[in-house]
Amino acid sequence: MSNLPEYPPRLSLARTPTPFHCLTRASDRWGNGKRLWIKRDDLTGSVLTGNKVRKLEFIAAHAIKSGCRTLVTCGGVQSNHCRATALVAAQLGLGCHLVLRSDGSEYLNTGNFLLDQIAGATYEVLPAKGWVSALQAAYQRIEKTYRDAGEPALMIPTGGSDSLGIWGYIAAAEEIGRDIASNQIDRAAVVLATGSAGTQAGLTAGVAMAGLPLDVVGYAVCDDARWFNDKVSEDWLAAQRRWSQLPAVALKPVTRDHSAGPAYGVAPPEVYRLIVELTRLEGVVLDPVYTGKAFLGLLKDIREGYFDRVDDIIFVHTGGVFGLFAHEHSLVEAAS
């Protein structure tokens, strides 16, 4: 691991290293002769659970060093990233403002959105239609308001996925390297849900820089493979320009998009059934927005021989448990 670069300033927010173990019964049922492992990044904390906390260790450190007293970010009403940001801000004594996207159907005082409010975050909700342009205008307005008040805010992109947030999973790649060494895994595929590409970018870069015997595969939960591969490459190039300690390593991101479903946050019935089945099999709970879709895509690829070159597959559980509560009816139906 000595060839990994020096990290920028970082806070200790996540409970790491996260557990790493074999899903023995899932391997027997679905592995087709392969061992299925899980990296429990859903256990990075209690309410700070999930992959976003690793990114926020670097994002929040940068905010404090830059003199910012408020964190501003965006996402869906049930965004895991927004919830994690709100709680990190509360823990650090910072303000938090959220710009949330809603089509009306999931605008419920439950799950992540409930935790946002308990944490004291202020928020505004914009409709999904015209989201991109409306978000840009909102960010410009909010940034100016804080700046004019003499209290600059850090404007954080969706998912904390940018040239700063990428460090969270560069560090996680180092941790996974230790996991595979201690479990005598010679070569493996590392698979994960990808929704804003930051986790995928960090893992892909970290694996490449450390020379780990791992193939990183992202499973898109929206958009398509081309979009994610381009976004990973863009984030990595931006990080190389920003951080002189990063080497001139070219990435070859890999994304699978056959389990993305009809839209972000919309899952077909088989995802809900899989969530119930894995929970009853292993006591591991996935979510229908991210990890459920990714695990469904993984099982399809195992059946079809996509992973024939490896004997071990590591599923990175990126969290999302609080988002379950906005899908109560579909989950109850699948569980009955």
C-alpha positions as CSV (number, residue, x, y, z in Angstrom):
1,M,0.0,0.0,0.0
2,S,3.0,2.3,0.2
3,N,2.4,3.6,-3.3
4,L,-0.9,5.3,-2.3
5,P,-0.6,9.1,-2.2
6,E,-0.6,11.4,0.9
7,Y,-4.2,12.2,1.8
8,P,-5.6,15.7,2.2
9,P,-6.9,16.8,5.6
10,R,-9.4,14.3,7.0
11,L,-11.7,14.0,10.0
12,S,-12.5,10.7,11.9
13,L,-16.2,10.3,11.4
14,A,-16.8,6.8,10.1
15,R,-16.4,3.6,12.2
16,T,-13.7,1.9,10.2
17,P,-12.5,-0.6,9.3
18,T,-15.9,-1.9,8.5
19,P,-16.6,-5.7,8.8
20,F,-15.7,-8.0,5.9
21,H,-17.0,-11.5,5.7
22,C,-18.2,-14.3,3.5
23,L,-21.9,-14.7,2.8
24,T,-21.8,-18.5,3.0
25,R,-25.5,-19.3,2.5
26,A,-25.8,-16.7,-0.3
27,S,-22.8,-18.3,-1.9
28,D,-24.4,-21.7,-1.8
29,R,-27.6,-20.4,-3.2
30,W,-26.4,-18.0,-5.9
31,G,-22.6,-18.2,-6.2
32,N,-22.5,-20.8,-8.9
33,G,-19.2,-22.1,-7.3
34,K,-17.9,-18.7,-6.3
35,R,-17.6,-17.2,-2.9
36,L,-19.6,-14.1,-2.2
37,W,-18.1,-11.7,0.3
38,I,-19.5,-8.5,1.7
39,K,-17.9,-5.2,2.8
40,R,-20.2,-3.8,5.4
41,D,-20.1,-0.1,4.7
42,D,-23.7,0.0,5.8
43,L,-22.1,-0.2,9.3
44,T,-19.9,3.0,9.2
45,G,-22.0,4.3,12.0
46,S,-25.5,4.2,13.5
47,V,-27.3,7.1,11.9
48,L,-24.2,8.0,10.0
49,T,-24.3,4.7,8.2
50,G,-23.4,4.2,4.6
51,N,-20.7,5.1,2.0
52,K,-21.3,8.9,2.2
53,V,-19.6,9.2,5.6
54,R,-16.2,8.2,4.1
55,K,-16.5,11.1,1.7
56,L,-17.6,13.5,4.3
57,E,-14.5,12.9,6.3
58,F,-12.6,14.8,3.7
59,I,-15.4,17.2,2.6
60,A,-16.1,18.4,6.2
61,A,-12.4,18.7,6.9
62,H,-12.0,20.9,3.9
63,A,-15.0,23.0,4.9
64,I,-13.6,23.7,8.4
65,K,-10.1,24.5,7.0
66,S,-11.7,26.9,4.5
67,G,-13.7,28.7,7.2
68,C,-17.1,27.5,6.0
69,R,-19.7,27.3,8.7
70,T,-22.5,25.7,6.6
71,L,-22.7,22.7,4.4
72,V,-25.0,22.9,1.5
73,T,-25.9,19.8,-0.6
74,C,-28.6,18.3,-2.7
75,G,-30.4,15.1,-3.6
76,G,-33.7,13.3,-3.5
77,V,-36.1,13.7,-0.5
78,Q,-34.8,10.3,0.7
79,S,-31.2,11.0,-0.1
80,N,-28.7,9.1,2.1
81,H,-26.1,11.6,1.3
82,C,-28.2,14.6,2.5
83,R,-29.1,12.7,5.7
84,A,-25.4,12.0,6.4
85,T,-24.4,15.6,5.6
86,A,-27.1,16.9,8.0
87,L,-25.9,14.6,10.8
88,V,-22.2,15.4,10.2
89,A,-23.0,19.1,10.3
90,A,-24.8,18.6,13.6
91,Q,-21.9,16.6,15.1
92,L,-19.4,19.3,14.1
93,G,-21.5,22.3,15.1
94,L,-22.0,23.5,11.5
95,G,-25.1,24.6,9.7
96,C,-26.7,22.5,7.0
97,H,-29.0,23.4,4.1
98,L,-30.5,20.9,1.8
99,V,-31.9,21.3,-1.7
100,L,-34.2,18.3,-2.2
101,R,-35.8,16.8,-5.3
102,S,-39.3,15.4,-5.2
103,D,-41.9,14.2,-7.7
104,G,-44.5,14.3,-4.8
105,S,-44.8,10.6,-4.3
106,E,-42.0,10.2,-1.8
107,Y,-42.4,13.5,0.1
108,L,-43.0,11.8,3.4
109,N,-41.8,12.6,6.9
110,T,-40.1,9.3,7.3
111,G,-36.7,7.7,6.7
112,N,-33.8,9.9,5.7
113,F,-36.0,13.0,5.4
114,L,-37.2,12.6,9.0
115,L,-33.6,12.4,10.2
116,D,-32.7,15.6,8.2
117,Q,-35.3,17.5,10.1
118,I,-34.3,16.0,13.5
119,A,-30.7,17.0,12.8
120,G,-31.8,20.6,12.3
121,A,-31.1,21.0,8.6
122,T,-33.0,23.7,6.8
123,Y,-34.3,22.6,3.4
124,E,-36.2,23.5,0.3
125,V,-38.0,21.0,-2.0
126,L,-37.9,21.4,-5.8
127,P,-40.0,19.4,-8.3
128,A,-38.2,16.7,-10.3
129,K,-39.3,18.3,-13.5
130,G,-36.6,20.8,-14.5
131,W,-34.4,19.7,-11.6
132,V,-31.0,20.4,-13.2
133,S,-31.6,24.0,-14.1
134,A,-33.6,24.7,-11.0
135,L,-30.8,23.2,-8.8
136,Q,-28.1,25.4,-10.6
137,A,-30.2,28.5,-9.9
138,A,-30.8,27.5,-6.3
139,Y,-27.1,26.9,-5.7
140,Q,-26.1,30.3,-7.1
141,R,-28.8,32.0,-5.0
142,I,-27.8,30.1,-1.8
143,E,-24.1,30.6,-2.2
144,K,-24.6,34.4,-2.8
145,T,-26.8,34.6,0.3
146,Y,-24.2,33.1,2.6
147,R,-21.4,35.0,1.0
148,D,-23.1,38.3,1.3
149,A,-23.8,37.5,5.0
150,G,-20.0,37.0,5.5
151,E,-20.5,33.3,6.3
152,P,-19.4,31.4,3.2
153,A,-20.9,27.9,2.8
154,L,-19.4,24.9,1.1
155,M,-21.5,23.9,-1.9
156,I,-21.4,20.1,-2.1
157,P,-22.5,18.3,-5.3
158,T,-24.9,15.4,-5.4
159,G,-23.6,12.4,-3.4
160,G,-20.4,14.3,-2.5
161,S,-19.1,13.0,-5.8
162,D,-16.3,15.2,-7.0
163,S,-12.5,15.7,-6.8
164,L,-12.6,16.0,-3.0
165,G,-15.1,13.3,-2.2
166,I,-13.2,10.8,-4.3
167,W,-10.7,10.4,-1.4
168,G,-13.2,8.6,0.7
169,Y,-13.0,5.5,-1.4
170,I,-9.4,5.8,-2.3
171,A,-8.9,5.2,1.4
172,A,-11.5,2.4,1.4
173,A,-9.6,0.7,-1.4
174,E,-6.6,0.6,0.9
175,E,-8.8,-1.0,3.6
176,I,-10.2,-3.6,1.2
177,G,-6.6,-4.5,0.2
178,R,-6.0,-5.4,3.9
179,D,-9.3,-7.4,3.9
180,I,-8.3,-9.6,1.0
181,A,-4.8,-10.1,2.3
182,S,-6.1,-11.3,5.7
183,N,-8.6,-13.7,4.0
184,Q,-6.1,-15.1,1.5
185,I,-8.0,-13.9,-1.5
186,D,-5.7,-13.9,-4.5
187,R,-8.0,-12.2,-7.0
188,A,-11.5,-10.9,-6.8
189,A,-14.2,-8.6,-8.4
190,V,-15.4,-5.7,-6.2
191,V,-18.9,-4.7,-7.1
192,L,-21.1,-1.8,-5.9
193,A,-24.1,0.2,-6.7
194,T,-23.3,3.5,-8.4
195,G,-25.6,6.5,-8.5
196,S,-23.4,9.6,-8.7
197,A,-20.2,7.8,-9.5
198,G,-18.0,9.1,-6.7
199,T,-17.7,5.8,-4.8
200,Q,-17.0,4.0,-8.0
201,A,-14.4,6.6,-9.0
202,G,-12.6,6.4,-5.7
203,L,-12.5,2.6,-5.6
204,T,-11.4,2.4,-9.2
205,A,-8.6,4.9,-8.6
206,G,-7.5,3.4,-5.3
207,V,-7.3,-0.1,-6.7
208,A,-5.3,1.1,-9.7
209,M,-2.9,3.1,-7.6
210,A,-2.3,0.4,-5.1
211,G,-2.0,-2.3,-7.8
212,L,-4.6,-4.5,-6.0
213,P,-5.7,-7.7,-7.7
214,L,-9.3,-6.5,-8.0
215,D,-11.7,-5.7,-10.8
216,V,-14.0,-2.9,-9.8
217,V,-17.5,-3.2,-11.4
218,G,-20.2,-0.6,-10.8
219,Y,-23.9,-1.4,-11.2
220,A,-25.9,1.6,-12.3
221,V,-29.1,2.5,-10.5
222,C,-30.0,5.1,-13.1
223,D,-28.8,6.4,-16.4
224,D,-26.5,4.1,-18.4
225,A,-23.0,2.6,-18.4
226,R,-21.6,5.2,-20.7
227,W,-22.7,8.1,-18.4
228,F,-21.1,6.5,-15.4
229,N,-17.8,5.6,-17.1
230,D,-17.5,9.1,-18.4
231,K,-18.3,10.6,-14.9
232,V,-15.7,8.4,-13.2
233,S,-13.1,9.5,-15.8
234,E,-14.1,13.2,-15.4
235,D,-13.9,13.1,-11.6
236,W,-10.5,11.4,-11.7
237,L,-9.1,13.9,-14.2
238,A,-10.5,16.8,-12.0
239,A,-8.8,15.1,-9.0
240,Q,-5.5,14.8,-10.8
241,R,-5.6,18.5,-11.7
242,R,-6.5,19.5,-8.1
243,W,-4.1,17.2,-6.1
244,S,-0.5,17.2,-7.2
245,Q,0.2,14.0,-5.3
246,L,-2.1,11.9,-7.5
247,P,-0.2,10.0,-10.2
248,A,-0.9,10.1,-14.0
249,V,-2.7,6.8,-13.9
250,A,-5.4,6.3,-16.5
251,L,-8.6,4.6,-15.3
252,K,-10.7,2.1,-17.2
253,P,-14.0,2.2,-15.4
254,V,-16.5,-0.6,-15.8
255,T,-20.2,-0.2,-15.3
256,R,-23.1,-2.6,-15.8
257,D,-26.5,-1.0,-16.4
258,H,-28.9,-3.9,-17.0
259,S,-30.5,-3.7,-13.5
260,A,-30.9,0.1,-13.3
261,G,-34.7,-0.3,-13.5
262,P,-37.2,2.2,-15.0
263,A,-35.8,5.3,-13.2
264,Y,-33.8,6.4,-10.1
265,G,-35.6,5.4,-7.0
266,V,-38.0,3.1,-8.9
267,A,-37.4,-0.6,-8.6
268,P,-39.2,-3.6,-10.1
269,P,-40.9,-6.2,-7.9
270,E,-38.0,-8.6,-8.2
271,V,-35.7,-6.1,-6.3
272,Y,-38.1,-6.1,-3.3
273,R,-38.4,-9.9,-3.4
274,L,-34.6,-10.2,-3.4
275,I,-34.3,-7.8,-0.4
276,V,-36.6,-10.0,1.6
277,E,-34.9,-13.2,0.5
278,L,-31.3,-12.0,1.4
279,T,-32.5,-10.6,4.7
280,R,-34.0,-14.0,5.6
281,L,-31.0,-15.9,4.3
282,E,-28.1,-13.8,5.8
283,G,-29.6,-11.1,8.0
284,V,-28.3,-8.5,5.6
285,V,-30.8,-5.8,4.6
286,L,-30.4,-4.1,1.2
287,D,-32.4,-1.1,-0.1
288,P,-34.5,-0.8,-3.3
289,V,-32.8,2.4,-4.6
290,Y,-29.1,1.3,-4.6
291,T,-27.9,-2.0,-3.2
292,G,-31.0,-4.1,-4.1
293,K,-30.6,-3.2,-7.8
294,A,-26.9,-3.8,-7.7
295,F,-27.2,-7.2,-6.0
296,L,-29.9,-8.2,-8.5
297,G,-27.6,-7.2,-11.4
298,L,-24.7,-9.1,-9.8
299,L,-26.7,-12.4,-9.5
300,K,-27.8,-12.1,-13.2
301,D,-24.1,-11.7,-14.2
302,I,-23.0,-14.6,-12.1
303,R,-25.6,-16.8,-13.8
304,E,-24.6,-15.7,-17.3
305,G,-20.8,-16.2,-16.7
306,Y,-19.7,-12.6,-16.6
307,F,-17.5,-13.2,-13.6
308,D,-16.0,-16.5,-14.7
309,R,-12.4,-15.2,-14.4
310,V,-12.6,-14.9,-10.6
311,D,-13.6,-17.2,-7.8
312,D,-14.3,-14.5,-5.3
313,I,-16.8,-11.5,-5.5
314,I,-16.9,-8.7,-3.0
315,F,-20.1,-6.8,-2.7
316,V,-19.7,-3.3,-1.1
317,H,-22.8,-2.6,0.9
318,T,-23.1,1.2,0.6
319,G,-26.0,1.5,3.0
320,G,-29.5,3.0,2.4
321,V,-31.4,1.3,5.2
322,F,-33.4,4.5,6.2
323,G,-34.6,4.8,2.6
324,L,-36.5,1.5,3.1
325,F,-39.3,3.2,5.1
326,A,-40.5,5.2,2.1
327,H,-41.1,1.8,0.3
328,E,-43.2,0.2,3.0
329,H,-46.0,-1.1,0.9
330,S,-43.8,-2.8,-1.8
331,L,-41.7,-4.4,0.9
332,V,-44.6,-5.7,2.9
333,E,-46.1,-7.2,-0.2
334,A,-42.8,-8.9,-1.0
335,A,-42.5,-10.2,2.5
336,S,-46.0,-11.7,2.6
